[in-house]
Amino acid sequence: MPAALSRDVQSIRIPLQALLTEPTENVLVTPDDVVAITRKPQTFTAAGATEQNAVIPFDAIGITLEQAIARSGGLNDTRADPGGVFVIRFERPGDYDQLGLSRPEPEPLTEVPVVYRINFREPNSFFLARRFPMHNKDILFVSNAPTAELQKVMNIYWGFIGAGATVVAASAVAK
């Protein structure tokens, strides 16, 4: 929840949690000040091979990728590709420039689309996930493992084979 303090013609907004936990952010309120606290939950979207595909709210102070994966129920054991975990977001141009990459379009942008890939087959990725902050409106996408697609086809195939075997067995009994 953000808190806002309006004094004279100035107004400042800060997450309420930061106001409560950081003594330097706590200021004295004077007469005629207006303090407003609003509920504006931040969210991320979990999609793909997670246990829960949903828009998931989180506190304004933020969560890490590790916590976002946990809130989405984790990676689906039978479908997820641990090497294909992605965070999709728009970055401010200044933040994007710090990555040391060239911009996808030469003209000035207000936001730069970025896709981060995390490979959980590498042990260091677990430490990265603990430090990687999720932003409001991020998308957490987990791709399907290649074997998951094969499993889908095999389930359909075995559905037909199983039904055919049942029909053959039933007709053999009827004779």
C-alpha positions as CSV (number, residue, x, y, z in Angstrom):
1,M,0.0,0.0,0.0
2,P,1.4,3.4,-0.9
3,A,1.2,6.3,1.5
4,A,1.2,9.8,0.3
5,L,2.0,13.0,2.2
6,S,0.8,16.3,0.8
7,R,2.2,19.5,2.2
8,D,1.4,22.9,0.6
9,V,1.8,22.2,-3.1
10,Q,4.2,19.2,-2.8
11,S,3.2,15.6,-2.6
12,I,5.3,12.5,-2.1
13,R,4.4,8.8,-2.3
14,I,6.2,5.9,-0.6
15,P,5.3,2.3,0.1
16,L,3.7,2.1,3.5
17,Q,6.0,-0.8,4.5
18,A,9.1,1.3,3.8
19,L,7.6,4.1,5.9
20,L,7.1,1.7,8.8
21,T,10.5,-0.1,8.5
22,E,12.8,2.7,7.6
23,P,13.2,5.4,10.4
24,T,14.6,7.9,7.9
25,E,11.4,7.8,5.9
26,N,9.3,8.7,8.9
27,V,8.6,12.5,8.9
28,L,6.8,14.7,11.3
29,V,3.3,15.6,10.2
30,T,2.4,19.2,10.6
31,P,-1.1,20.9,10.7
32,D,-2.8,21.1,7.3
33,D,-0.7,18.1,6.0
34,V,-2.8,15.5,4.3
35,V,-1.8,11.8,4.7
36,A,-3.5,9.3,2.4
37,I,-3.1,5.6,2.3
38,T,-4.3,3.8,-0.8
39,R,-4.5,0.1,-1.6
40,K,-3.0,-0.5,-5.0
41,P,-1.7,-4.0,-5.1
42,Q,1.1,-4.9,-7.5
43,T,0.8,-8.1,-9.5
44,F,2.7,-10.4,-11.7
45,T,1.3,-13.0,-14.1
46,A,2.3,-16.6,-13.8
47,A,1.9,-18.6,-17.1
48,G,3.0,-21.8,-18.7
49,A,4.2,-24.8,-16.8
50,T,3.6,-23.5,-13.3
51,E,1.1,-25.2,-10.9
52,Q,-1.0,-22.0,-10.9
53,N,-1.5,-19.8,-14.0
54,A,-2.9,-16.6,-12.6
55,V,-2.4,-12.9,-11.9
56,I,-0.8,-12.9,-8.4
57,P,-0.8,-9.9,-6.1
58,F,2.2,-9.0,-4.0
59,D,3.2,-6.2,-1.5
60,A,4.4,-2.9,-2.8
61,I,7.8,-3.4,-1.3
62,G,8.3,-6.3,-3.7
63,I,9.2,-10.0,-4.0
64,T,12.0,-11.9,-5.6
65,L,11.8,-14.4,-8.4
66,E,12.2,-17.2,-5.9
67,Q,9.1,-16.0,-4.0
68,A,7.1,-15.5,-7.3
69,I,7.8,-19.1,-8.3
70,A,6.7,-20.3,-4.9
71,R,3.5,-18.2,-5.0
72,S,2.7,-19.6,-8.4
73,G,2.9,-23.1,-6.9
74,G,6.3,-23.9,-8.3
75,L,7.3,-25.6,-11.6
76,N,5.0,-28.3,-12.7
77,D,6.9,-31.6,-12.2
78,T,5.5,-33.3,-15.3
79,R,5.5,-30.4,-17.7
80,A,8.1,-27.7,-16.8
81,D,11.5,-27.2,-18.5
82,P,13.8,-26.0,-15.6
83,G,16.0,-24.5,-18.3
84,G,13.2,-22.4,-19.7
85,V,12.1,-20.0,-16.9
86,F,11.5,-16.5,-18.2
87,V,10.7,-13.1,-16.7
88,I,9.2,-10.7,-19.2
89,R,9.0,-7.0,-18.5
90,F,9.4,-3.5,-19.8
91,E,12.5,-1.7,-18.4
92,R,13.2,2.0,-18.2
93,P,15.7,3.0,-20.8
94,G,18.3,4.0,-18.2
95,D,18.0,0.6,-16.5
96,Y,18.3,-1.2,-19.8
97,D,21.4,0.7,-20.8
98,Q,23.1,-0.5,-17.6
99,L,22.8,-4.1,-19.0
100,G,25.3,-3.1,-21.7
101,L,23.1,-4.2,-24.6
102,S,22.2,-2.4,-27.7
103,R,18.6,-1.2,-27.9
104,P,16.2,-3.1,-30.3
105,E,15.1,0.2,-31.9
106,P,17.4,3.2,-32.4
107,E,14.7,5.8,-31.7
108,P,14.1,6.9,-28.1
109,L,11.8,4.6,-26.2
110,T,9.9,5.2,-23.0
111,E,10.1,1.5,-22.1
112,V,12.3,-1.3,-23.5
113,P,10.9,-4.8,-23.7
114,V,13.2,-7.3,-22.1
115,V,13.1,-11.1,-21.6
116,Y,15.3,-12.6,-18.9
117,R,16.0,-16.3,-19.1
118,I,16.9,-18.3,-16.0
119,N,18.2,-21.8,-16.3
120,F,17.5,-23.8,-13.2
121,R,19.6,-26.6,-14.4
122,E,22.5,-24.5,-13.3
123,P,22.9,-24.3,-9.5
124,N,23.9,-20.6,-9.5
125,S,20.4,-19.8,-10.8
126,F,18.9,-20.6,-7.4
127,F,21.0,-17.9,-5.8
128,L,20.2,-15.5,-8.6
129,A,16.4,-16.1,-8.1
130,R,16.8,-15.2,-4.5
131,R,18.2,-11.8,-5.5
132,F,16.2,-11.1,-8.7
133,P,13.4,-8.6,-7.9
134,M,10.0,-9.0,-9.5
135,H,8.4,-5.7,-10.8
136,N,4.8,-4.8,-11.0
137,K,3.2,-6.3,-14.1
138,D,6.0,-8.7,-14.8
139,I,5.2,-12.0,-16.5
140,L,6.7,-15.2,-15.1
141,F,6.6,-17.8,-17.9
142,V,7.8,-21.4,-17.6
143,S,8.1,-23.3,-20.9
144,N,7.1,-26.9,-21.3
145,A,9.8,-29.6,-21.4
146,P,10.2,-31.2,-24.8
147,T,9.1,-34.5,-23.3
148,A,5.8,-32.9,-22.2
149,E,4.7,-32.5,-25.8
150,L,5.6,-36.1,-26.5
151,Q,3.6,-37.2,-23.4
152,K,0.5,-35.3,-24.7
153,V,0.7,-37.2,-28.0
154,M,1.3,-40.5,-26.2
155,N,-1.7,-39.9,-24.0
156,I,-3.9,-39.4,-27.1
157,Y,-2.4,-42.4,-28.8
158,W,-2.9,-44.7,-25.7
159,G,-6.4,-43.4,-25.4
160,F,-7.2,-44.7,-28.9
161,I,-5.3,-47.9,-28.4
162,G,-6.9,-48.5,-25.0
163,A,-10.4,-47.9,-26.5
164,G,-9.7,-50.1,-29.5
165,A,-8.4,-52.9,-27.2
166,T,-11.6,-52.6,-25.1
167,V,-13.8,-52.9,-28.2
168,V,-11.8,-55.9,-29.5
169,A,-12.0,-57.7,-26.1
170,A,-15.8,-56.9,-25.8
171,S,-16.5,-58.3,-29.3
172,A,-14.4,-61.4,-28.6
173,V,-16.4,-62.1,-25.4
174,A,-19.7,-61.6,-27.3
175,K,-18.9,-64.4,-29.8
